[in-house]
Amino acid sequence: MNVEIVQAYGSDGGRSLVRFASRAGLAWGLWCGDGTPQPGEENVEVDIPDTIHSWSSTDEPDSLSGVPGSHLKMCGRVETADEGVVSIRIHSTVLLVEMDGNQHPAPGQRITFYAPAAHLYPYAL
């Protein structure tokens, strides 16, 4: 996902908390790269490290948003669902998310869910 780092805050266990903007909205995450991130554009892989316990169907547009200290809200279209791992497309990015329970969303379904955190892994193109 192409993001713009807006601000870097203090650290959480050695990782910087960053506020970032993308086509999907304004959100926050933990920087999992080397050094302290600087404001500007970055390509990152977004990882949701926690299992998602609930989701709901939605007609809302693709989004990834939230403020530090609150859960992140994500809306997107399910690409695949297999054995508790669901791939969700948010604009041009596909997130792999672990979901618990017996009911999983179906491919093609638009869903919204909340996650306590996102980890951002920078990469070079």
Secondary structure as the mmCIF struct_conf table of DSSP 4:
data_model
#
loop_
_struct_conf.conf_type_id
_struct_conf.id
_struct_conf.beg_label_comp_id
_struct_conf.beg_label_asym_id
_struct_conf.beg_label_seq_id
_struct_conf.end_label_comp_id
_struct_conf.end_label_asym_id
_struct_conf.end_label_seq_id
STRN STRN1 ASN A 2 ASP A 12
TURN_TY1_P TURN_TY1_P1 GLY A 13 GLY A 14
STRN STRN2 ARG A 15 SER A 22
TURN_TY1_P TURN_TY1_P2 ARG A 23 ALA A 24
STRN STRN3 GLY A 25 TRP A 31
BEND BEND1 GLY A 33 GLY A 35
BEND BEND2 PRO A 39 PRO A 39
STRN STRN4 GLY A 40 ASP A 47
BEND BEND3 ASP A 50 ASP A 50
HELX_LH_PP_P HELX_LH_PP_P1 THR A 51 THR A 51
STRN STRN5 ILE A 52 ILE A 52
STRN STRN6 TRP A 55 SER A 57
HELX_LH_PP_P HELX_LH_PP_P2 GLU A 60 ASP A 62
STRN STRN7 SER A 63 SER A 65
TURN_TY1_P TURN_TY1_P3 PRO A 68 GLY A 69
BEND BEND4 SER A 70 SER A 70
HELX_LH_PP_P HELX_LH_PP_P3 HIS A 71 HIS A 71
STRN STRN8 LEU A 72 ASP A 82
TURN_TY1_P TURN_TY1_P4 GLU A 83 GLY A 84
STRN STRN9 VAL A 85 ILE A 90
TURN_TY1_P TURN_TY1_P5 HIS A 91 SER A 92
STRN STRN10 THR A 93 GLU A 98
STRN STRN11 MET A 99 MET A 99
BEND BEND5 GLY A 101 ASN A 102
HELX_LH_PP_P HELX_LH_PP_P4 PRO A 105 ALA A 106
TURN_TY1_P TURN_TY1_P6 PRO A 107 GLY A 108
STRN STRN12 ARG A 110 ALA A 115
BEND BEND6 PRO A 116 PRO A 116
STRN STRN13 HIS A 119 TYR A 123
#
